[in-house]
């Protein structure tokens, strides 16, 4: 584990927080996409773009 201080925060804690945020965003994205495709017809070829768009939007909202 890496314990160097960076602006008063342990880098390992900062790394863990970033991983937790990423995991949460992925979980939210999968929930949103799952709900959407359960209630709307979608071509299988459109699914990767939908996943990317939802994930990108959630990341942008998180960073705002």
C-alpha positions in Angstrom: 0.0 0.0 0.0 1.3 3.5 -0.9 1.0 6.1 1.9 2.6 9.2 0.6 0.8 12.5 1.5 -0.7 14.5 -1.3 -2.3 17.8 -0.3 -3.1 16.4 3.1 -4.8 13.2 1.8 -3.2 9.8 1.7 -2.8 8.7 -1.9 -4.1 5.2 -1.1 -7.3 6.8 0.3 -7.7 9.0 -2.8 -7.2 5.9 -5.0 -9.8 3.9 -3.1 -12.3 6.8 -3.4 -11.7 7.0 -7.1 -12.3 3.3 -7.5 -15.5 3.5 -5.4 -16.8 6.4 -7.6 -16.0 4.4 -10.7 -17.7 1.3 -9.4 -20.8 3.4 -8.4 -21.0 5.0 -11.8 -20.8 1.6 -13.5 -23.5 0.2 -11.3 -25.8 3.2 -12.0 -25.1 2.9 -15.7 -26.0 -0.7 -15.7 -29.2 -0.1 -13.8 -30.2 2.7 -16.1 -29.4 0.7 -19.3 -31.1 -2.4 -17.9 -34.3 -0.5 -17.1 -34.3 1.2 -20.5 -33.9 -1.9 -22.6 -36.5 -3.7 -20.5 -39.1 -1.1 -21.5 -37.9 -0.1 -25.0 -37.1 -2.0 -28.2 -33.5 -1.6 -29.1 -31.3 -3.3 -31.8 -28.4 -5.2 -30.4 -26.0 -3.1 -32.4 -27.2 0.0 -30.6 -26.5 -1.4 -27.1 -22.8 -0.5 -26.9 -23.5 3.2 -27.9 -26.3 3.3 -25.3 -24.0 2.0 -22.6 -21.2 4.4 -23.5 -23.6 7.4 -23.6 -25.1 6.7 -20.3 -21.7 6.0 -18.7 -20.3 9.2 -20.2 -23.2 11.3 -19.0 -22.9 9.9 -15.4 -19.2 10.6 -15.3 -19.8 14.2 -16.5 -22.4 14.7 -13.9 -20.1 13.3 -11.2 -17.3 15.6 -12.3 -19.5 18.7 -12.4 
